[in-house]
Amino acid sequence: MSYIHGYDPDTLREITDSRECAERLEEIGSQRSLPALLERTWLLKVLDRFDEALTVSEQSVRVARMAGTRRDLLRARILHATIQQCRGAFAAAEHELTACAEEAEGQGWAGIAAFALQHRGKVHYDEGDYESARRDFKRALFLRQNAGASDAELESTLLAIDAADRRRTRAVVAS
């Protein structure tokens, strides 16, 4: 079941049903498997429970380091960076996402690289650097297209490009 019902065209945040997310969070409970930790982190994030999300995301990175694959570790690190972004630690999030994107591209994991770049674009977007955001979104789109991504993944990236273009235009007009 997908908990994402779209994306806010202005903030680029996931649109979710808080009740559904809270119920799923309760179902997961205190499971310690990596998939459960990653899902719990994401659910806490979309429920705006960032301090708890940070703690669980740090735990997921440790579990991925000890028992996961390199791909698992990259996914955990990317999710951790998104929590840093939500908490306003933009420089730390950008640094982590850059490292993840570079490693994923170096390994030929286009989907993971696109995921990292999409989120790095969101960091730039939140910082008001719409040109850098647009560049990251365009790169993510290219990687996703080449990887055969789903229409939903492509649509979220196209929405982000459009939002960055709108914000960039507004900033130019205002100056």
C-alpha positions as CSV (number, residue, x, y, z in Angstrom):
1,M,0.0,0.0,0.0
2,S,1.3,3.4,-0.9
3,Y,1.0,6.1,1.7
4,I,1.9,8.9,-0.7
5,H,-1.2,10.5,-2.3
6,G,0.7,13.0,-4.3
7,Y,3.1,15.9,-3.7
8,D,2.5,19.5,-2.6
9,P,3.3,21.6,-5.7
10,D,4.7,24.4,-3.7
11,T,6.7,22.6,-0.9
12,L,7.3,19.4,-2.8
13,R,6.5,17.4,0.4
14,E,4.6,14.2,0.3
15,I,0.9,14.4,0.7
16,T,-0.2,11.6,3.1
17,D,-3.1,10.6,5.3
18,S,-1.8,11.2,8.9
19,R,-4.3,8.6,10.2
20,E,-3.0,5.9,7.8
21,C,0.6,6.7,8.6
22,A,0.0,6.6,12.4
23,E,-1.8,3.3,12.1
24,R,1.0,1.8,10.1
25,L,3.5,3.1,12.6
26,E,1.6,1.4,15.3
27,E,1.6,-1.9,13.3
28,I,5.3,-1.8,12.9
29,G,5.9,-1.2,16.6
30,S,9.4,-1.7,17.7
31,Q,10.5,-4.2,14.9
32,R,14.2,-3.9,14.4
33,S,14.6,-5.3,10.8
34,L,16.1,-2.8,8.4
35,P,13.0,-2.5,6.3
36,A,10.9,-1.8,9.4
37,L,13.4,0.8,10.6
38,L,13.4,2.5,7.3
39,E,9.7,2.5,7.1
40,R,9.3,3.8,10.6
41,T,11.8,6.6,9.9
42,W,9.8,7.7,6.9
43,L,6.5,7.5,8.7
44,L,7.9,9.6,11.6
45,K,9.2,12.1,9.1
46,V,5.8,12.6,7.3
47,L,4.1,12.8,10.7
48,D,6.5,15.7,11.5
49,R,8.1,13.8,14.4
50,F,11.6,14.8,13.4
51,D,13.5,14.1,16.6
52,E,12.1,10.5,16.8
53,A,12.8,10.1,13.1
54,L,16.4,11.2,13.5
55,T,17.0,8.6,16.3
56,V,15.4,5.8,14.2
57,S,17.3,6.9,11.1
58,E,20.6,6.8,12.9
59,Q,19.7,3.3,14.1
60,S,18.8,2.2,10.5
61,V,22.2,3.4,9.3
62,R,24.0,1.4,12.0
63,V,21.9,-1.7,11.1
64,A,22.6,-1.3,7.4
65,R,26.3,-0.9,8.1
66,M,26.4,-4.1,10.1
67,A,24.0,-6.4,8.3
68,G,22.9,-4.8,5.0
69,T,24.2,-4.4,1.5
70,R,25.9,-1.3,0.1
71,R,22.6,-0.4,-1.5
72,D,20.8,-0.8,1.8
73,L,23.3,1.5,3.4
74,L,22.9,4.1,0.7
75,R,19.1,4.0,1.1
76,A,19.4,4.4,4.9
77,R,21.9,7.3,4.5
78,I,19.6,9.1,2.0
79,L,16.7,8.8,4.3
80,H,18.8,10.0,7.2
81,A,19.8,13.0,5.2
82,T,16.1,13.8,4.5
83,I,15.6,13.9,8.2
84,Q,18.5,16.3,8.6
85,Q,16.9,18.5,5.9
86,C,13.5,18.5,7.7
87,R,15.4,19.6,10.9
88,G,17.0,22.5,8.9
89,A,20.5,21.0,8.8
90,F,20.8,21.8,5.1
91,A,24.6,21.6,4.8
92,A,24.8,18.2,6.4
93,A,22.0,16.9,4.3
94,E,23.5,18.2,1.1
95,H,26.9,16.8,2.0
96,E,25.4,13.3,2.7
97,L,23.2,13.3,-0.4
98,T,26.1,14.3,-2.6
99,A,28.2,11.5,-1.3
100,C,25.4,9.0,-1.7
101,A,24.6,10.2,-5.3
102,E,28.3,9.9,-6.3
103,E,28.7,6.5,-4.8
104,A,25.5,5.2,-6.4
105,E,26.4,6.6,-9.8
106,G,29.9,5.1,-9.5
107,Q,28.3,1.7,-8.9
108,G,25.9,2.2,-11.8
109,W,22.8,2.3,-9.5
110,A,20.9,4.9,-11.4
111,G,17.7,4.5,-9.4
112,I,19.5,5.2,-6.1
113,A,21.5,8.0,-7.6
114,A,18.3,9.6,-8.9
115,F,16.7,9.2,-5.4
116,A,19.7,11.0,-3.8
117,L,19.7,13.8,-6.4
118,Q,16.0,14.3,-6.2
119,H,16.4,14.8,-2.4
120,R,19.5,17.0,-2.8
121,G,17.4,19.1,-5.2
122,K,14.8,19.5,-2.5
123,V,17.5,20.7,-0.1
124,H,18.5,23.4,-2.6
125,Y,14.8,24.2,-3.1
126,D,14.3,24.7,0.6
127,E,17.4,26.9,0.7
128,G,16.0,29.0,-2.1
129,D,18.7,27.9,-4.6
130,Y,16.3,27.1,-7.4
131,E,18.9,26.9,-10.1
132,S,20.8,24.1,-8.3
133,A,17.5,22.5,-7.4
134,R,16.4,22.4,-11.0
135,R,19.8,21.0,-12.1
136,D,19.5,18.2,-9.6
137,F,15.9,17.5,-10.6
138,K,16.8,17.4,-14.3
139,R,19.7,15.0,-13.6
140,A,17.4,12.8,-11.5
141,L,14.8,12.8,-14.3
142,F,17.5,11.7,-16.8
143,L,18.7,8.9,-14.5
144,R,15.1,7.7,-13.8
145,Q,14.2,7.7,-17.5
146,N,17.3,5.6,-18.3
147,A,16.5,3.2,-15.5
148,G,12.9,2.7,-16.6
149,A,11.3,4.3,-13.6
150,S,7.6,4.2,-13.1
151,D,5.3,7.0,-14.3
152,A,4.8,8.1,-10.6
153,E,8.5,8.5,-10.0
154,L,8.9,10.5,-13.3
155,E,5.8,12.6,-12.4
156,S,7.2,13.6,-9.0
157,T,10.4,14.7,-10.7
158,L,8.6,16.6,-13.4
159,L,6.5,18.3,-10.6
160,A,9.8,19.3,-8.8
161,I,11.3,20.7,-12.0
162,D,8.1,22.8,-12.6
163,A,8.1,24.1,-9.0
164,A,11.8,25.1,-9.3
165,D,11.1,26.9,-12.6
166,R,8.1,28.7,-11.0
167,R,10.2,29.8,-8.0
168,R,13.1,30.8,-10.1
169,T,10.9,32.9,-12.3
170,R,9.3,34.6,-9.2
171,A,12.7,35.4,-7.8
172,V,13.9,37.0,-11.1
173,V,10.7,39.0,-11.4
174,A,10.9,40.2,-7.7
175,S,14.5,41.4,-8.2
